[in-house]
Amino acid sequence: MPWNTIKLNDGHTIPGIAYGTWKMGNGQGPIDQVEQALSVGFNHVDTAQSYRNEAEAGVAIRESGLARGEIFITTKYSGLDGLDIPTSIENSLKNLGVTYVDLYLIHGPQLALPDIPTAWKQMEDIKKQGLAKSIGVSNFGAAELEILLASAKVKPAANQILLHPYVYARQKSTVEFAAKHGILVEAYSSLTPITSLPGGPVDKPLYAIAERLKVTPDQVLLAWVKAKGAVVVTTSSKKSRLEGYLNAGDLQLSSDDIMALEEAGVRGAKQFAAKAYIRKLAVMALVGAFALRVSSYLGIGIL
């Protein structure tokens, strides 16, 4: 059942699975959901400035009864309200009700202002001050990581990225670059093939593997992420699913299983890209038709 604890490049350790608060909104809902996750055995909470529920996560953490050293907290600088990195980390700590976070990430390369080296220097200062034990990034590609490393005194400990079989081919260079430089990959939205893109090529091998191993498809996807050497960031409001996610920590996929999922992912990536393009054209056509009707009604022309 337990997921591995992974050693980061700065000597600190991180749990192999995290409970994420993205899309939860705020109020009592995220408090209850984080409390539930902690009660079933999660000990890593992943939130962000832009999720606007750091305070709720903090309430749940305090009410869990866990000591500060028993829980790993990740949050992210998202450029919210135009605030800079030093101000944002202080606000996040107040929201969470803690004196430090275990991992602080820049939420995307576009937020590294005025440029990546300058922003990363501020992150290094935060680590030096003890406000974050480890620092890293999110949604950085290999090119952005290379820019960062060129001037960094402290390597990013982690890079949190979108990762599932349908995007693995395009994320592979980033995953490999991170591995080469000792940067841990964290994977979010890894259950997308069954939650948002069901019916694609990944379904066949996924469900076949799940049936053979007597597990659920979501557990297979999480095991695939683990096989890539990445930390899982996932969520659910259902206690039974959370327990299943934790149980997936013991699941081992064969090399053939991994290859089958990735080969199906490549086929699906092309299909879904084509579908997305068709949807985009359809939306553009609808917008154009609507604009034409409006211009006709108002008696004006469209350039």
C-alpha positions in Angstrom: 0.0 0.0 0.0 2.6 2.6 0.9 4.2 4.6 -2.0 7.9 5.0 -2.0 9.5 8.0 -0.5 11.8 9.6 -3.1 15.0 11.4 -2.4 15.3 14.8 -4.0 18.5 16.2 -5.4 18.9 18.6 -2.4 18.8 15.7 0.1 15.2 16.1 1.2 12.6 13.5 0.6 9.1 13.6 -1.0 6.2 11.1 -0.8 5.5 9.3 -4.0 1.9 10.4 -4.2 0.2 13.7 -3.4 -3.4 14.9 -3.0 -4.0 17.9 -5.2 -6.5 20.7 -4.6 -6.8 22.0 -8.2 -10.4 22.8 -9.3 -11.8 22.4 -5.8 -12.6 26.1 -5.3 -12.8 27.3 -1.8 -15.1 27.1 1.2 -15.9 24.0 3.3 -15.7 21.6 0.3 -11.9 21.6 0.0 -11.4 21.5 3.8 -13.5 18.3 4.0 -11.8 16.7 1.0 -8.3 17.4 2.2 -9.2 16.2 5.7 -10.6 13.0 4.1 -7.4 12.4 2.1 -5.3 12.8 5.2 -7.5 10.5 7.1 -7.1 7.6 4.6 -3.3 7.9 4.5 -2.2 10.7 2.2 0.6 12.7 3.7 1.4 15.1 0.8 -0.9 18.0 0.0 -0.4 19.9 -3.3 -2.0 23.3 -3.7 -1.2 26.7 -5.4 -1.6 30.4 -5.1 -4.0 30.4 -8.1 -6.2 27.6 -6.7 -7.3 30.1 -4.0 -7.7 27.4 -1.4 -4.4 27.4 0.4 -6.2 28.7 3.5 -8.7 25.8 3.3 -5.8 23.3 2.9 -4.2 24.9 6.0 -7.3 24.4 8.0 -7.6 20.7 7.0 -3.9 20.1 7.8 -4.3 21.7 11.3 -7.5 19.8 12.0 -5.9 16.5 10.9 -3.9 16.3 14.1 -0.7 15.5 12.2 2.5 17.1 13.3 4.1 19.5 10.9 6.9 17.0 10.2 4.4 14.3 9.3 3.0 16.1 6.3 4.6 17.3 3.1 3.2 20.6 1.7 3.7 21.8 -1.8 2.4 25.2 -3.1 3.2 27.3 -6.1 3.9 30.8 -7.2 1.2 31.6 -9.7 1.6 35.4 -10.2 -1.8 36.0 -8.6 -2.9 39.6 -8.3 0.4 40.7 -9.9 2.3 39.9 -6.7 6.0 39.1 -6.8 7.6 35.9 -5.6 8.9 37.2 -2.2 5.5 38.6 -1.3 3.6 35.6 -2.6 5.5 33.0 -0.5 4.8 35.1 2.6 1.1 35.2 1.8 1.1 31.5 1.1 2.7 30.7 4.4 0.1 32.8 6.2 -2.8 31.2 4.3 -1.5 27.7 5.1 -0.7 28.6 8.7 2.9 27.3 8.6 6.4 28.7 8.8 7.7 26.9 5.8 6.6 24.7 2.9 8.3 21.5 1.8 8.3 22.4 -1.9 7.7 25.7 -3.6 7.2 25.8 -7.4 7.1 28.5 -10.1 3.7 27.5 -11.7 4.9 28.1 -15.3 7.7 29.6 -17.3 5.6 32.5 -18.3 5.4 33.5 -14.7 9.2 33.7 -14.3 9.4 37.5 -14.6 11.2 39.5 -15.8 13.1 36.4 -16.9 13.8 32.9 -15.7 17.3 33.5 -14.2 16.0 36.5 -12.1 12.9 34.7 -10.9 15.0 31.6 -10.0 17.4 33.8 -8.0 14.4 34.8 -5.9 13.4 31.2 -5.4 17.0 30.4 -4.3 16.7 33.2 -1.7 13.5 31.7 -0.4 15.2 28.4 0.1 18.1 30.1 1.8 15.8 31.9 4.2 14.2 28.5 5.1 10.7 29.5 3.8 10.8 26.4 1.5 12.9 23.3 2.1 13.0 22.6 -1.6 12.3 24.7 -4.7 11.3 23.7 -8.2 9.1 24.5 -11.2 6.0 23.4 -13.0 5.1 23.2 -16.7 8.7 23.8 -17.7 9.9 22.2 -20.9 13.4 21.1 -21.6 14.3 24.4 -23.2 13.2 26.4 -20.2 14.9 24.0 -17.8 18.1 24.5 -19.8 17.9 28.3 -19.4 17.3 27.9 -15.7 20.2 25.6 -15.1 22.6 27.9 -17.0 22.6 30.4 -14.2 21.3 28.4 -11.2 23.2 27.9 -8.0 20.6 25.5 -6.8 19.0 23.0 -9.2 15.2 22.7 -9.2 14.3 19.7 -7.1 11.2 19.0 -9.2 9.2 19.8 -12.3 5.5 19.2 -12.1 4.0 18.6 -15.6 1.0 17.1 -17.4 1.8 13.4 -17.9 -0.4 10.5 -19.2 0.0 8.1 -22.1 -1.6 10.5 -24.6 0.9 13.3 -24.0 4.0 11.1 -23.1 5.5 11.3 -26.6 5.6 15.1 -26.5 6.7 15.2 -22.9 9.3 12.5 -23.2 12.1 15.0 -24.0 11.3 16.9 -20.8 11.1 13.7 -18.7 14.5 12.6 -20.1 16.1 16.0 -19.6 14.9 16.1 -16.0 16.2 12.6 -15.4 19.6 13.5 -16.8 19.9 16.5 -14.4 18.5 14.8 -11.4 15.2 16.7 -11.4 12.2 14.8 -10.1 9.2 14.8 -12.4 5.8 15.2 -10.7 2.8 14.2 -12.9 -0.6 15.8 -12.8 -3.9 14.8 -14.6 -2.5 11.3 -15.1 -6.1 9.9 -15.1 -7.1 11.9 -18.2 -7.5 8.9 -20.5 -10.4 7.6 -18.4 -11.7 10.9 -16.9 -11.7 13.2 -19.9 -10.7 11.2 -23.0 -12.5 7.8 -22.7 -13.0 5.7 -25.8 -9.5 6.2 -27.2 -6.8 3.7 -28.1 -5.4 3.5 -24.6 -8.7 2.0 -23.4 -8.0 -1.5 -24.9 -4.6 -2.2 -23.3 -5.6 -0.3 -20.1 -8.6 -2.4 -19.4 -6.9 -5.6 -20.4 -4.1 -4.9 -18.0 -6.5 -4.0 -15.2 -8.5 -7.2 -15.8 -5.4 -9.4 -15.8 -4.0 -7.9 -12.6 -7.4 -7.7 -10.9 -7.2 -4.0 -10.3 -8.9 -0.8 -11.6 -7.9 1.2 -14.7 -7.1 4.2 -12.6 -4.6 2.1 -10.5 -3.0 1.0 -13.7 -2.5 4.6 -14.9 -1.0 5.6 -11.5 1.3 2.5 -11.7 2.4 3.7 -15.2 3.3 7.1 -13.8 5.3 5.4 -11.0 7.1 3.3 -13.6 8.3 6.5 -15.3 9.9 7.5 -12.0 7.5 10.3 -11.3 5.5 11.4 -8.3 1.7 11.2 -8.7 -0.5 14.3 -8.0 -4.1 13.2 -8.1 -7.4 13.9 -6.4 -10.9 12.5 -5.8 -13.8 13.3 -3.5 -14.6 9.6 -3.0 -12.9 7.8 -0.1 -12.9 4.5 -1.9 -11.0 5.9 -4.9 -8.5 7.5 -2.6 -7.9 4.2 -0.9 -7.5 2.6 -4.3 -4.9 5.2 -5.3 -2.9 4.4 -2.2 -3.1 0.7 -2.9 -1.7 1.3 -6.4 1.6 2.0 -4.7 2.3 -1.8 -4.7 1.3 -2.4 -8.3 4.1 -3.3 -10.7 3.6 -3.2 -14.5 5.6 -5.3 -16.9 7.7 -3.7 -19.6 5.2 -5.0 -22.1 2.3 -3.3 -20.2 4.2 0.0 -20.2 5.0 -0.3 -23.9 1.4 -1.2 -24.8 0.1 1.9 -23.0 2.6 4.2 -24.6 2.1 2.9 -28.1 -1.6 3.3 -27.7 -1.0 6.8 -26.4 0.9 7.8 -29.5 -2.0 6.6 -31.7 -4.5 8.4 -29.6 -2.4 11.6 -29.5 -2.8 11.9 -33.3 -6.5 11.1 -33.2 -7.3 13.5 -30.4 -5.2 16.3 -32.0 -7.3 15.8 -35.2 -10.5 15.9 -33.1 -9.4 19.0 -31.3 -8.6 20.7 -34.6 -12.1 19.9 -36.0 -13.7 21.2 -32.8 -11.7 24.4 -33.2 -12.8 24.8 -36.8 -16.4 24.2 -35.7 -16.2 26.8 -33.0 -14.7 29.3 -35.4 -17.4 28.6 -37.9 -20.1 29.2 -35.3 -18.5 32.4 -34.1 -18.2 33.6 -37.7 -21.8 32.8 -38.5 -23.0 34.6 -35.3 -20.9 37.6 -36.2 -22.3 37.6 -39.7 -25.9 37.5 -38.3 -25.2 40.4 -35.9 -23.5 42.5 -38.6 -26.5 41.9 -40.9 -28.9 42.8 -38.2 -27.0 46.0 -37.4 -26.5 46.8 -41.0 -22.7 46.9 -40.8 -19.9 45.0 -42.7 -17.2 42.8 -41.4 -13.6 43.4 -42.4 
